[in-house]
Amino acid sequence: MKLALGTVQLGLNYGVSNISGQPSFEEAEAILALAQKSGIHCLDTAIAYGESHSVLGRLKHLTNHAQIVTKLPPFAGEQFDQQAIQVYLDYIEQSFVDLKQARLYGMLFHQASDLLKQGANQLCDALLEQKSQGNILKTGISLYGHDPISDLLLNRYVDLVQIPFNCFDTHFKHPSFVQQCKDNQIEVHARSCFLQGLLLMKPDAIPNYFSPWKKQILTFAQLAQAFKVPPSALAMAYVLREPHIDKLVVGVNSHHELEQLIAHYEIAQSLDTQNLPDLSIEDANLTNPANWQC
């Protein structure tokens, strides 16, 4: 199954459409139990996701056989000096402890540009050593549209990337990105399929900030109605039709949401995606949630 479970919601209050807050520990357990039962074996997390590591570690009985991908925190400095390197080496070691795992599927730089900073090579060497010992299977970066893709993908450290991808944000559909991933045998995971839930919101609940793109958001909703599918199924179909994407990372706030999402994933897989219109929007004020002012 291409579906992977994002766990940022398990660690903090997350998402523009989230009105229920961070799930309780019991709800997190129900979510992970359903994921395991449904064949969702890949879990995405990050040190920056609040209590996410801790929750996954406490639920080791449900995560022990999962492919866990985590991310190092973004680094604010311009270069990694010895003190910063030691802090990040500690982050790496602490991730195994907090997640209660002897082996991780992936460890990424959450801020891809950190990989190009002076001193980062020492961190990469440490991570590659973890790979050689079999403690980490893949290493890589979490990309954004403004990142210098060519410079990053040519790095020997990178064999897994996470990208934003949805019906509006198709920046990484560019042929040069796909080709470089293929040439370098890089695994691709896609996030932001629902744009933090924006694509699933009722029109009258959408914050005023998104007024400049209301027409496009309504077009997406009308398209779902025309195809007679839930908006979440249509949103996933836009990602699933891209053959170079290996995993589709989605997050939920409850096991009921996950149950529904899995059903909609099946619908998305059955859609004839050849006739889906291009809805791409080249505007980072919409496609990059970090720019949102709401």
C-alpha positions in Angstrom: 0.0 0.0 0.0 1.3 3.5 -0.9 -0.5 5.1 2.0 1.7 6.2 4.9 0.6 7.6 8.2 1.8 11.1 9.1 2.0 11.5 12.9 2.4 15.2 13.4 -1.2 15.3 14.7 -0.2 12.8 17.4 2.3 15.2 18.8 0.7 18.6 18.6 -2.4 20.6 17.6 -2.0 20.7 13.8 -3.9 21.6 10.6 -5.9 24.6 9.5 -9.1 22.5 9.6 -8.4 20.8 12.9 -10.9 21.9 15.5 -10.6 19.0 17.9 -6.9 19.5 18.9 -4.2 16.9 19.6 -5.7 13.4 19.9 -5.6 11.8 23.3 -3.1 9.0 23.9 -6.0 6.5 23.7 -7.1 7.9 20.4 -3.5 7.8 19.1 -3.4 4.1 20.1 -6.6 3.4 18.2 -5.2 5.2 15.1 -2.0 3.2 15.1 -3.8 0.0 15.8 -6.1 0.6 12.8 -3.1 1.6 10.6 -1.3 -1.7 11.5 -4.4 -3.8 10.9 -5.0 -2.0 7.5 -1.5 -2.7 6.2 -0.2 0.9 6.6 3.4 0.1 7.5 5.1 3.4 7.0 5.0 6.1 9.8 6.3 9.6 9.2 7.4 11.7 12.2 9.9 14.4 13.2 11.7 15.7 16.3 9.9 19.0 15.6 6.5 17.3 15.9 6.0 17.9 19.6 5.2 14.7 21.5 5.1 12.5 18.3 8.3 10.6 19.1 7.2 10.0 22.7 3.8 8.8 21.7 5.1 6.4 19.1 7.7 5.1 21.6 5.0 4.4 24.2 3.0 2.5 21.6 6.0 0.4 20.6 3.8 -2.7 20.4 2.1 -1.1 17.4 5.1 0.6 15.8 7.8 -2.1 16.3 7.4 -3.5 12.8 6.7 -0.3 11.0 8.9 1.6 8.7 9.5 4.8 10.7 10.9 7.9 9.0 11.9 10.8 11.2 13.5 14.2 10.6 16.2 16.2 12.3 15.1 19.7 13.4 15.7 22.7 11.1 19.1 24.4 11.9 18.9 28.2 12.2 22.7 28.8 12.0 24.7 29.4 8.9 27.2 26.6 9.5 27.5 23.6 11.8 30.3 24.2 14.3 31.5 21.4 16.6 28.9 22.4 19.3 26.0 22.2 16.8 27.3 19.0 15.4 27.3 17.4 18.8 23.7 18.6 19.4 22.6 17.0 16.2 24.5 13.8 16.9 22.6 13.7 20.2 19.4 14.2 18.3 20.2 11.1 16.2 20.9 8.9 19.2 17.9 10.3 21.2 15.6 9.4 18.3 16.3 5.7 18.7 15.7 6.1 22.5 12.4 8.1 22.3 11.0 5.9 19.5 12.2 2.8 21.3 13.5 1.4 18.0 16.8 -0.3 17.3 16.4 0.4 13.6 14.8 3.3 11.6 13.7 3.2 8.0 14.7 6.8 7.3 16.2 9.9 8.8 16.0 13.2 6.9 17.1 16.8 7.2 13.8 18.6 7.9 15.2 21.7 6.3 16.9 20.5 3.1 19.2 23.5 2.8 20.9 22.4 6.0 22.6 19.6 4.0 24.5 22.3 2.0 25.8 24.2 5.1 29.4 24.1 6.1 30.0 21.3 8.6 27.0 19.2 7.5 29.3 16.6 6.0 30.3 15.5 9.4 26.6 14.8 10.2 26.1 13.0 6.9 29.1 10.8 7.7 27.6 10.0 11.1 24.3 9.1 9.4 26.0 7.0 6.7 27.9 5.2 9.4 24.5 4.4 11.0 23.4 3.0 7.6 26.5 0.9 7.3 25.7 -0.6 10.6 22.1 -1.3 9.5 20.5 1.1 12.1 19.1 3.4 9.5 18.0 2.1 6.0 17.7 5.4 4.2 18.8 9.0 4.6 17.7 12.2 2.9 15.9 15.5 2.9 12.5 17.1 3.2 12.1 19.4 0.2 10.3 22.6 -0.5 9.7 24.3 -3.8 12.4 27.0 -3.3 15.2 24.4 -2.6 18.1 24.0 -5.1 17.0 20.5 -6.2 19.9 19.6 -8.4 22.5 20.4 -5.8 20.7 18.4 -3.1 19.7 15.3 -5.2 23.3 14.8 -6.3 24.5 14.4 -2.7 25.6 10.9 -2.0 23.7 11.0 1.3 20.3 11.3 -0.3 18.3 8.2 -1.2 14.9 9.3 0.2 13.1 12.7 -0.3 9.9 14.0 1.0 8.1 16.5 -1.1 4.9 18.6 -1.0 2.5 17.4 -3.7 -1.2 18.0 -4.3 -3.6 19.1 -7.0 -2.5 22.8 -6.6 1.2 22.2 -5.8 2.8 20.2 -8.7 6.2 21.9 -8.6 8.0 18.5 -8.2 6.3 17.1 -11.2 9.1 18.8 -13.2 10.8 16.2 -15.5 14.3 17.1 -14.2 13.3 16.2 -10.7 11.7 12.9 -11.7 14.7 12.0 -13.8 17.2 12.8 -11.1 15.3 10.7 -8.6 15.2 7.8 -11.1 18.9 8.2 -12.0 19.9 8.2 -8.3 17.4 5.5 -7.2 15.9 8.0 -4.8 12.6 7.0 -3.0 9.9 9.7 -3.0 7.4 10.4 -0.3 4.6 13.0 -0.9 3.1 15.1 1.9 0.4 17.9 2.0 -2.0 15.9 -0.2 -4.9 17.8 1.5 -3.0 21.1 2.1 -3.4 20.7 5.9 -7.1 19.9 5.4 -7.9 23.0 3.3 -9.1 20.9 0.4 -11.6 19.1 2.6 -13.2 22.1 4.3 -16.7 23.3 3.6 -16.6 26.5 1.6 -18.2 28.6 4.3 -15.5 27.4 6.8 -12.5 28.4 4.8 -10.6 31.3 6.4 -10.7 34.7 4.6 -6.9 34.4 4.0 -7.7 32.0 1.1 -10.2 34.4 -0.6 -7.7 35.1 -3.5 -7.9 31.3 -4.4 -11.5 30.7 -3.6 -12.4 30.1 -7.2 -9.8 27.4 -7.6 -10.8 25.8 -4.3 -14.4 25.7 -5.3 -13.4 24.3 -8.7 -11.8 21.4 -6.9 -14.9 20.8 -4.8 -17.1 20.9 -7.9 -14.8 18.4 -9.7 -15.2 16.0 -6.8 -19.0 16.3 -7.2 -18.7 15.7 -10.9 -16.7 12.6 -10.4 -19.1 11.6 -7.6 -16.3 11.0 -5.1 -15.4 12.5 -1.7 -12.9 15.4 -1.9 -10.3 13.4 -0.1 -10.5 10.6 -2.7 -10.0 13.1 -5.5 -7.1 14.8 -3.6 -5.4 11.4 -3.2 -6.0 10.5 -6.9 -4.0 13.6 -8.0 -1.0 12.1 -6.1 -1.5 8.5 -6.9 -1.5 9.1 -10.6 2.2 10.2 -10.4 4.2 7.0 -10.9 7.4 8.4 -9.3 5.8 8.9 -5.9 6.4 5.8 -3.7 4.4 6.9 -0.6 1.5 9.2 0.1 1.8 10.6 3.6 -1.5 11.5 5.3 -2.4 12.5 8.8 -5.6 12.1 10.8 -7.0 13.3 14.1 -9.0 10.1 14.9 -9.3 6.5 14.0 -12.7 7.2 12.5 -11.0 9.7 10.1 -8.4 7.0 9.2 -11.1 4.4 8.6 -12.8 6.8 6.2 -9.6 7.8 4.6 -8.7 4.2 3.9 -12.0 3.7 2.2 -11.5 6.8 0.2 -8.0 5.6 -0.8 -9.6 2.6 -2.4 -11.9 4.9 -4.3 -9.0 7.0 -5.4 -7.2 4.0 -6.7 -10.2 3.1 -8.9 -10.5 6.5 -10.5 -9.6 7.0 -14.1 -7.1 9.8 -13.5 -6.2 10.4 -17.2 -9.0 12.9 -17.5 -8.3 14.9 -14.4 -7.7 18.6 -15.3 -4.5 20.4 -14.4 -5.3 22.6 -11.3 -1.7 23.7 -10.6 -1.2 27.1 -9.0 2.2 28.7 -8.9 1.7 30.7 -5.8 3.7 29.8 -2.6 1.3 32.0 -0.5 -1.2 29.2 -1.1 0.9 26.1 -1.6 3.3 26.6 1.3 1.5 26.5 4.6 4.5 28.2 6.2 3.4 31.4 4.4 -0.2 31.3 5.6 -1.5 34.2 7.7 -4.5 32.6 9.4 
